Every structure is written in C-alpha cells, then in structure tokens.
C-alpha cells in the first residue's frame, strides 16, 4: 500500500467517523462521506453504494447507543421497520435502474420540507393531538396510514441516496407520534439502519462496491455512532431539534452547490 493510499483511507476513516456521529445525533452524515469518495476518484454509483454499505454499520451502532430510549418502542419499531425494509429495497432497485438526475432534482425539496416540518413540529403535534383522543399506551397508538407512508417514502429515498434521511425521518415521527424527541431519535436510528441495511443487501448482490472504502467507513462509523449517540442523548429537546434543523439546512446547501 502506497503513502497516497494510506492518506486516502485515513481521510475516509475521518469522514466516516464524523458521519457516524452526525447520523446518530441528527442526520445528513452522508454529505461528508459521499463527496469525499467522489473526490478520491470513485464513480458516483460506486461511491453511493459503498457509502451506504459502510454507514449501515454506523446506524446499527447508533441504535445500540440509544437502546435505553428504545425501551417500550418494540411495536413501533417492528411496524415501521417493515416499511423501512420494503422502502430500502425499492430505493436500491431504483438507484440501479434509473439515472441519477431523476432524484437529484427533488432531493433538495425533500430536505427543505423536512426542515419546515421540524420547525413547526411542536405546533403540528398539538393540532394533531387536539383532533383525536389521546391514547394511554403505545399499544393503543393510532396514527392512520400517513406515518407508515412517510416512513416508506423516506426509506425509498434512503435506499436511493440517503443524505439527510434522518432529518426527514425524525420530522415525520415528531409530527405523528406523541413522544419525546430523544425517544424518536432512537427510533429514527433503527429505521435508518433497517432501510440502509435492506438497500445494502441489494447492493452486495447487484452493484459494484469498493470494499476497502466501505469497510473503512463501516469501522469508523461504528465508533462515530457511539460518540454521536452519547452526545445526542444528552442534548435538551430544543437544542436537538435545532441541531437537526441546522444539519438539514447544511444538507440543502451542499446538495444545491
């Protein structure tokens, strides 16, 4: 291995660690790793699928870091996880079948929509609660078809590209589920891990993967996911919401540029 190769993998490890931490606490970590892989000479397709495969391990690590907040959310995670599983597979198939220009046109709009949802999430949640009888337990929770549809659509997007997938997810969860932002952030990590994991299986079978880069990102994002979960779990809800909002705005700016 040459010195140049050593420096390349070091750069991938650094951004992989940072992306794992950012994804755990907020979302949009792919906006660090994906452009780095492009800058190092990987093709857009190889960079995208290698990045998705690597960061899946960071999503799993973040979910483990939020295990206390996930207590009592088994039914939510299983139900919405099925939507994420199907959507992740669908997004991966679309990536391999369609030109990149199709989703590139709507990605910034999706992220802006998520940021707006986050800004107005407390007010929207109150309006929703005022229109329906409050449930006393997660087992009695009802939110109609809109939340599963939103999770499914976000997973399709996540399987296709995934930047700011976490921002969109936590915005949707916050509007439809009456719970603390920290618990929803833990659920977000599980759903992102499911969507990315499902997409990664498709990529492993059908897509060209730069395994050296993917494995470096995987190892680094596992460590970053633990750090990000530790930081994110200690942030007050208002601060966490603004961290996610700023991350979403940064994602929009990066995608537009």
Residue, then its C-alpha position, 0 to 999 in steps of 0.5 A: x500500500x502506497x503513502x497516497x493510499x494510506x492518506x486516502x483511507x485515513x481521510x475516509x476513516x475521518x469522514x466516516x467517523x464524523x458521519x457516524x456521529x452526525x447520523x446518530x445525533x441528527x442526520x445528513x452524515x452522508x454529505x461528508x462521506x459521499x463527496x469525499x469518495x467522489x473526490x478520491x476518484x470513485x464513480x458516483x454509483x460506486x461511491x453511493x453504494x459503498x457509502x451506504x454499505x459502510x454507514x449501515x454499520x454506523x446506524x446499527x451502532x447508533x441504535x445500540x447507543x440509544x437502546x435505553x430510549x428504545x425501551x417500550x418502542x418494540x411495536x413501533x419499531x417492528x411496524x415501521x421497520x417493515x416499511x423501512x425494509x420494503x422502502x430500502x429495497x425499492x430505493x436500491x432497485x431504483x438507484x440501479x435502474x434509473x439515472x441519477x438526475x431523476x432524484x437529484x432534482x427533488x432531493x433538495x425539496x425533500x430536505x427543505x420540507x423536512x426542515x419546515x416540518x421540524x420547525x413547526x413540529x411542536x405546533x403540528x403535534x398539538x393540532x394533531x393531538x387536539x383532533x383525536x383522543x389521546x391514547x394511554x399506551x403505545x399499544x393503543x397508538x393510532x396514527x392512520x396510514x400517513x406515518x407508515x407512508x412517510x416512513x416508506x417514502x423516506x426509506x425509498x429515498x434512503x435506499x436511493x441516496x440517503x443524505x439527510x434521511x434522518x432529518x426527514x425521518x425524525x420530522x415525520x415521527x415528531x409530527x405523528x407520534x406523541x413522544x419525546x424527541x430523544x425517544x424518536x431519535x432512537x427510533x429514527x436510528x433503527x429505521x435508518x439502519x433497517x432501510x440502509x441495511x435492506x438497500x445494502x443487501x441489494x447492493x452486495x448482490x447487484x452493484x459494484x462496491x469498493x470494499x476497502x472504502x466501505x469497510x473503512x467507513x463501516x469501522x469508523x462509523x461504528x465508533x462515530x455512532x457511539x460518540x454521536x449517540x452519547x452526545x445526542x442523548x444528552x442534548x435538551x429537546x430544543x437544542x436537538x431539534x435545532x441541531x437537526x434543523x441546522x444539519x438539514x439546512x447544511x444538507x440543502x446547501x451542499x446538495x444545491x452547490 
